[in-house]
Structures are given as C-alpha cells and as structure tokens.
Amino acid sequence: MRAPVQTRSEDEALRLAKRLPAYEPGLLEVARHLCGDASEAKDLVQDTFERALRSSESPPSEERLRAWLFTILRNLFLDRCRRQRARAEREEPLGPEVEESCPSPEPGPEPSWTSITTDQFRTALGGLKEDFRRVYEMHELEGRTYEEISRQLEIARPTVGSRLVRARQRLRELLAPMIGAESEVSRD
C-alpha cells in the first residue's frame, strides 16, 4: 500500500526555495553535458527549479533532495528531446541537429537473469520453504490476488505480501550462483 502524498505548506516551499541555489552548479554541469549549450542548460536548470517548487508533494529529506532534483532535470531533458523529435518528425525527417542533441540510447548488455533456464528456475523454486513457495506460485504463476491467496490459505493479507517478498529475495539468492552473479540481497 502506498503512503499518502503529503502536500507542501508555504513554509516548506520557502525553505526549499532557499536550498535550491546550493544545487545549481552541479545541475548546470549535468545540464551543459546533456544539452551541449550553456543557454539551454540554464533554461533546463531553471525549469527544474520551477518544477520542484510547483510540485504538490513535500520535498524529500536533505539527503534525497539532490537525487530528486537530478531526476527532475533528467526527466525534463527527456521530455524536451521527445518534443523536439516529434516536432521534427511532423515537419521533416530528422536533421543532424536533433540527432546530435537527442542521441538514441545505446543498447546495454543483456541482463544476466535472461540466461536462467526453466530447469534452473524450477530448482530454485523447489529450494523455497513450502509457505513461501505456495504464496509465490499462487501469485506469480497462477495470477491470484493477495486477497484470494489470503482467503485460500487462511492467512492475513499482509502475511501474503511479506511471504511474497521473502520468496523473491530467496529466489534471487538461489539463482545468483547459477548465473554467475553476486546476490543483491544479503541474508539477515
């Protein structure tokens, strides 16, 4: 269940406005790299600040504010690229200036999990405790809702969610050695 969004008070907006200039140099540097033009970079940073100030949510904590601002900057840049491409496609085929300012992302390496075979998955699934395996199978393989699983197994709905999370974590731990990857989840 998602936490309710808290709306911002005027005091929070003022505090945020006072904190934003400290992030301008870093945002400008990234924006210059993305845009390739100092003037466009300044506009992008200003749009980032405007979007942050207009956001109806409370700003994140001090530790997360930098990441939040960079995410806004990146999303605004991508939106601009999409608009530029769409406009150029409507008017004429892509010109070199659009290609250079909005390069297509390079395809990355294929994720290691794509090499997992059905037999490896079945083996890992068999390595789960019965309670976790049953909930995982019902949700992921049979497509049942938390509510349906809760009723059938006669367990609380939150228990379904926690068992599903633990099953996924354990599956990652069991599959990681099979594909030569480090397990992202540590056992506690």
Backbone hydrogen bonds in HBPLUS format (Angstrom, degrees):
<---DONOR---> <-ACCEPTOR-->    atom                        ^
c    i                          cat <-CA-CA->   ^        H-A-AA   ^      H-
h    n   atom  resd res      DA  || num        DHA   H-A  angle D-A-AA Bond
n    s   type  num  typ     dist DA aas  dist angle  dist       angle   num
A0058-SER N   A0006-GLN O   2.94 MM  52  5.77 123.2  2.27 152.6 155.9     1
A0008-ARG N   A0056-SER O   3.14 MM  48  5.84 133.3  2.37 137.1 144.2     2
A0013-ALA N   A0009-SER O   3.07 MM   4  6.39 155.2  2.13 147.5 154.4     3
A0014-LEU N   A0010-GLU O   2.97 MM   4  6.25 155.1  2.03 149.0 155.1     4
A0015-ARG N   A0011-ASP O   2.93 MM   4  6.18 160.6  1.97 149.9 155.4     5
A0016-LEU N   A0012-GLU O   2.85 MM   4  6.04 157.5  1.91 148.9 155.3     6
A0017-ALA N   A0013-ALA O   2.93 MM   4  6.12 160.0  1.97 145.9 151.4     7
A0018-LYS N   A0014-LEU O   3.07 MM   4  6.33 145.6  2.19 144.4 152.9     8
A0019-ARG N   A0015-ARG O   3.14 MM   4  6.40 135.8  2.34 138.8 150.5     9
A0019-ARG N   A0016-LEU O   2.95 MM   3  5.07 128.6  2.22  99.3 113.7    10
A0020-LEU N   A0016-LEU O   3.04 MM   4  6.23 140.3  2.20 155.7 166.2    11
A0022-ALA N   A0019-ARG O   3.31 MM   3  5.99 144.1  2.45 117.6 125.7    12
A0023-TYR N   A0020-LEU O   2.88 MM   3  5.56 154.4  1.95 125.0 132.2    13
A0024-GLU N   A0021-PRO O   3.20 MM   3  5.12 155.8  2.26 100.8 108.1    14
A0027-LEU N   A0023-TYR O   3.10 MM   4  6.23 165.2  2.12 158.9 163.6    15
A0028-LEU N   A0024-GLU O   2.79 MM   4  5.87 160.8  1.83 158.8 164.2    16
A0029-GLU N   A0025-PRO O   3.00 MM   4  6.22 154.5  2.07 147.1 153.6    17
A0030-VAL N   A0026-GLY O   3.17 MM   4  6.44 164.9  2.19 148.9 152.0    18
A0031-ALA N   A0027-LEU O   2.82 MM   4  5.99 160.2  1.86 150.3 157.0    19
A0032-ARG N   A0028-LEU O   2.80 MM   4  5.96 156.5  1.86 149.6 155.1    20
A0033-HIS N   A0029-GLU O   3.13 MM   4  6.36 155.3  2.19 142.5 149.1    21
A0034-LEU N   A0030-VAL O   2.90 MM   4  6.21 154.9  1.97 150.1 157.4    22
A0035-CYS N   A0031-ALA O   2.76 MM   4  5.86 173.3  1.76 157.7 159.9    23
A0036-GLY N   A0032-ARG O   2.71 MM   4  5.19 149.2  1.80 134.2 144.4    24
A0041-ALA N   A0037-ASP O   2.92 MM   4  6.06 151.7  2.00 149.4 158.5    25
A0042-LYS N   A0038-ALA O   2.99 MM   4  6.25 155.5  2.05 148.1 153.0    26
A0043-ASP N   A0039-SER O   3.12 MM   4  6.43 158.4  2.16 146.3 152.2    27
A0044-LEU N   A0040-GLU O   2.89 MM   4  6.13 154.7  1.95 148.0 155.1    28
A0045-VAL N   A0041-ALA O   2.96 MM   4  6.25 156.6  2.02 151.3 157.0    29
A0046-GLN N   A0042-LYS O   2.96 MM   4  6.19 161.7  1.99 150.2 155.3    30
A0047-ASP N   A0043-ASP O   2.87 MM   4  6.10 155.4  1.93 148.0 155.2    31
A0048-THR N   A0044-LEU O   2.90 MM   4  6.12 143.3  2.04 139.6 150.2    32
A0049-PHE N   A0045-VAL O   2.95 MM   4  6.31 157.8  2.00 153.0 157.5    33
A0050-GLU N   A0046-GLN O   2.91 MM   4  6.14 160.3  1.95 148.4 154.4    34
A0051-ARG N   A0047-ASP O   2.87 MM   4  6.04 161.6  1.91 146.7 151.5    35
A0052-ALA N   A0048-THR O   2.95 MM   4  6.16 158.5  2.00 148.6 154.7    36
A0053-LEU N   A0049-PHE O   2.91 MM   4  6.13 158.6  1.96 150.8 156.4    37
A0054-ARG N   A0050-GLU O   2.88 MM   4  6.05 145.3  2.00 147.2 157.2    38
A0055-SER N   A0051-ARG O   3.01 MM   4  6.03 127.0  2.30 140.9 152.8    39
A0064-ARG N   A0061-SER O   2.99 MM   3  5.35 134.0  2.21 107.1 119.3    40
A0065-LEU N   A0061-SER O   2.92 MM   4  5.96 122.7  2.26 151.0 167.7    41
A0068-TRP N   A0064-ARG O   3.00 MM   4  6.18 158.1  2.05 153.1 160.0    42
A0069-LEU N   A0065-LEU O   2.91 MM   4  6.17 161.5  1.95 157.3 161.1    43
A0070-PHE N   A0066-ARG O   2.98 MM   4  6.26 162.1  2.02 153.6 158.6    44
A0071-THR N   A0067-ALA O   2.91 MM   4  6.08 147.3  2.01 144.5 153.6    45
A0072-ILE N   A0068-TRP O   3.02 MM   4  6.31 156.6  2.07 147.9 153.9    46
A0073-LEU N   A0069-LEU O   2.92 MM   4  6.20 163.7  1.95 151.6 155.9    47
A0074-ARG N   A0070-PHE O   2.93 MM   4  6.09 164.9  1.96 146.2 150.1    48
A0075-ASN N   A0071-THR O   2.93 MM   4  6.10 166.5  1.95 151.8 155.7    49
A0076-LEU N   A0072-ILE O   2.88 MM   4  6.08 159.6  1.92 154.2 160.0    50
A0077-PHE N   A0073-LEU O   2.94 MM   4  6.17 157.5  1.99 149.7 156.2    51
A0078-LEU N   A0074-ARG O   2.91 MM   4  6.21 163.4  1.94 154.3 158.4    52
A0079-ASP N   A0075-ASN O   2.89 MM   4  6.10 155.3  1.95 146.1 153.3    53
A0080-ARG N   A0076-LEU O   2.92 MM   4  6.20 156.0  1.98 147.8 154.1    54
A0081-CYS N   A0077-PHE O   2.93 MM   4  6.27 158.7  1.98 152.1 157.9    55
A0082-ARG N   A0078-LEU O   2.92 MM   4  6.18 160.9  1.96 151.3 156.2    56
A0083-ARG N   A0079-ASP O   2.93 MM   4  6.20 161.5  1.97 151.3 156.3    57
A0084-GLN N   A0080-ARG O   2.81 MM   4  6.01 160.5  1.85 152.7 158.7    58
A0085-ARG N   A0081-CYS O   2.86 MM   4  6.06 163.5  1.89 152.8 157.0    59
A0086-ALA N   A0082-ARG O   2.88 MM   4  6.05 165.6  1.90 150.2 154.7    60
A0087-ARG N   A0083-ARG O   2.88 MM   4  6.00 163.4  1.91 150.2 154.9    61
A0088-ALA N   A0084-GLN O   2.92 MM   4  6.06 161.2  1.95 147.4 153.1    62
A0089-GLU N   A0085-ARG O   2.81 MM   4  5.99 155.6  1.87 152.7 159.5    63
A0090-ARG N   A0086-ALA O   3.01 MM   4  6.21 149.3  2.10 144.4 152.3    64
A0091-GLU N   A0087-ARG O   3.02 MM   4  6.24 153.1  2.10 146.5 153.9    65
A0092-GLU N   A0088-ALA O   2.70 MM   4  5.62 167.5  1.72 152.9 157.4    66
A0098-VAL N   A0095-GLY O   3.22 MM   3  5.61 130.2  2.49 108.1 119.1    67
A0099-GLU N   A0095-GLY O   3.20 MM   4  6.48 168.4  2.22 155.8 159.2    68
A0100-GLU N   A0096-PRO O   2.92 MM   4  6.04 155.2  1.99 147.2 153.1    69
A0101-SER N   A0097-GLU O   3.12 MM   4  6.17 157.2  2.18 137.1 143.1    70
A0102-CYS N   A0098-VAL O   2.88 MM   4  5.79 143.4  2.01 151.3 159.2    71
A0114-THR N   A0111-PRO O   3.16 MM   3  5.88 160.5  2.20 117.3 122.7    72
A0115-SER N   A0112-SER O   3.13 MM   3  5.85 167.6  2.15 120.1 124.1    73
A0116-ILE N   A0113-TRP O   3.22 MM   3  5.55 169.0  2.23 113.7 115.9    74
A0121-PHE N   A0117-THR O   3.01 MM   4  6.30 158.5  2.05 149.0 154.9    75
A0122-ARG N   A0118-THR O   2.87 MM   4  6.12 162.1  1.90 151.8 156.9    76
A0123-THR N   A0119-ASP O   2.91 MM   4  6.08 157.3  1.96 147.4 153.6    77
A0124-ALA N   A0120-GLN O   2.96 MM   4  6.19 162.5  1.99 148.9 153.3    78
A0125-LEU N   A0121-PHE O   2.81 MM   4  6.00 161.9  1.84 154.3 159.8    79
A0126-GLY N   A0122-ARG O   2.88 MM   4  6.06 149.3  1.98 144.1 152.3    80
A0127-GLY N   A0124-ALA O   2.93 MM   3  5.01 140.8  2.08  99.6 111.8    81
A0128-LEU N   A0125-LEU O   3.21 MM   3  5.56 166.6  2.23 110.6 114.0    82
A0132-PHE N   A0129-LYS O   3.07 MM   3  5.47 116.9  2.48 109.2 123.6    83
A0133-ARG N   A0129-LYS O   2.83 MM   4  6.01 168.8  1.84 163.9 167.8    84
A0134-ARG N   A0130-GLU O   2.90 MM   4  5.94 168.0  1.91 155.3 157.8    85
A0135-VAL N   A0131-ASP O   3.38 MM   4  6.49 166.3  2.40 139.5 143.1    86
A0136-TYR N   A0132-PHE O   2.95 MM   4  6.12 163.9  1.97 152.6 157.7    87
A0137-GLU N   A0133-ARG O   2.84 MM   4  6.01 170.2  1.85 157.2 159.7    88
A0138-MET N   A0134-ARG O   2.96 MM   4  6.10 165.5  1.98 151.2 155.4    89
A0139-HIS N   A0135-VAL O   3.00 MM   4  6.15 158.9  2.04 149.6 155.0    90
A0140-GLU N   A0136-TYR O   2.78 MM   4  5.70 157.9  1.83 158.9 163.9    91
A0141-LEU N   A0137-GLU O   2.94 MM   4  4.92 137.9  2.12 119.9 132.9    92
A0142-GLU N   A0137-GLU O   2.95 MM   5  6.35 140.5  2.11 158.7 167.8    93
A0144-ARG N   A0138-MET O   2.96 MM   6  5.70 166.4  1.98 153.0 149.9    94
A0149-ILE N   A0145-THR O   3.05 MM   4  6.31 164.9  2.07 154.1 158.0    95
A0150-SER N   A0146-TYR O   2.83 MM   4  5.98 159.8  1.87 151.3 157.6    96
A0151-ARG N   A0147-GLU O   3.01 MM   4  6.26 159.8  2.06 149.2 153.5    97
A0152-GLN N   A0148-GLU O   2.97 MM   4  6.17 169.8  1.98 152.6 155.6    98
A0153-LEU N   A0149-ILE O   2.90 MM   4  5.93 170.0  1.91 156.5 159.4    99
A0154-GLU N   A0150-SER O   2.89 MM   4  5.49 116.4  2.30 131.2 145.5   100
A0155-ILE N   A0150-SER O   3.09 MM   5  5.03 149.1  2.19 134.2 142.8   101
A0159-THR N   A0156-ALA O   3.00 MM   3  5.23 127.5  2.28 102.9 117.2   102
A0160-VAL N   A0156-ALA O   3.24 MM   4  6.73 143.6  2.38 146.2 156.3   103
A0160-VAL N   A0157-ARG O   3.02 MM   3  5.16 123.6  2.35 100.1 114.2   104
A0161-GLY N   A0157-ARG O   3.29 MM   4  6.76 155.9  2.35 151.1 155.9   105
A0162-SER N   A0158-PRO O   2.99 MM   4  6.31 162.0  2.03 150.3 154.7   106
A0163-ARG N   A0159-THR O   2.88 MM   4  6.00 158.8  1.93 149.5 155.4   107
A0164-LEU N   A0160-VAL O   2.94 MM   4  6.11 151.8  2.02 147.3 155.6   108
A0165-VAL N   A0161-GLY O   3.01 MM   4  6.24 158.1  2.06 149.2 154.6   109
A0166-ARG N   A0162-SER O   2.99 MM   4  6.17 164.5  2.01 146.6 150.9   110
A0167-ALA N   A0163-ARG O   2.83 MM   4  5.96 151.1  1.91 143.2 151.7   111
A0168-ARG N   A0164-LEU O   3.00 MM   4  6.23 159.1  2.05 147.2 152.2   112
A0169-GLN N   A0165-VAL O   2.97 MM   4  6.24 162.1  2.00 151.7 156.8   113
A0170-ARG N   A0166-ARG O   2.92 MM   4  6.08 163.6  1.94 148.8 153.2   114
A0171-LEU N   A0167-ALA O   2.87 MM   4  6.05 155.5  1.93 148.0 155.2   115
A0172-ARG N   A0168-ARG O   2.97 MM   4  6.25 158.1  2.02 150.1 155.3   116
A0173-GLU N   A0169-GLN O   3.04 MM   4  6.38 156.2  2.10 146.4 153.0   117
A0174-LEU N   A0170-ARG O   2.87 MM   4  6.13 153.0  1.94 150.6 158.1   118
A0175-LEU N   A0171-LEU O   2.81 MM   4  5.93 151.9  1.89 151.8 159.3   119
A0176-ALA N   A0172-ARG O   2.96 MM   4  5.85 150.3  2.05 148.2 154.2   120
A0178-MET N   A0175-LEU O   2.97 MM   3  5.20 122.8  2.30 105.2 120.8   121
A0179-ILE N   A0175-LEU O   3.23 MM   4  6.57 135.8  2.44 153.3 165.4   122
A0179-ILE N   A0176-ALA O   3.22 MM   3  5.49 139.7  2.39 103.8 114.0   123
A0181-ALA N   A0176-ALA O   2.86 MM   5  4.81 159.8  1.90 147.8 144.6   124
A0180-GLY N   A0177-PRO O   3.38 MM   3  4.94 157.3  2.43  91.5  98.0   125
